[in-house]
Amino acid sequence: MRKGPWRWCWRRGGPGRPPKPRIIGSTIKAQVFIPLDKFNNVIEGEPINLLPDELEALRLVYLEKKTQEEAARLMGFSRGSLWRCLDSGRTKLVKAIVESRPLILIS
């Protein structure tokens, strides 16, 4: 089990600047949240994947009540990049709830 912050980054090839690693300050376990209907039957659907940086941004801003500037500094990138992570994470969460689709937390 990891102790303390760790770095996470998509590895992509091709032209352009390589992505900057993001500092993830909490230990995230891969989990799946599966929606149930009122009779406790599993609702099948294409899963939505929530990335570690999106989860960390949501945790810092909404659970720990950090400002976007503080959260971006803790994660090691710009406030604009943090805003994009928050927007993407919120969109995925709402889509999973509204469309009753499974949500996968990737570690």
Secondary structure, DSSP 8 states (H G I E B T S, - for coil): ---S-EEE-----SSS-----EEE-S----EEE--B-TTS-B-----EEE-HHHHHHHIIIIIS---HHHHHHHHTS-HHHHHHHHHHHHHHHHHHHHTT--EEE--
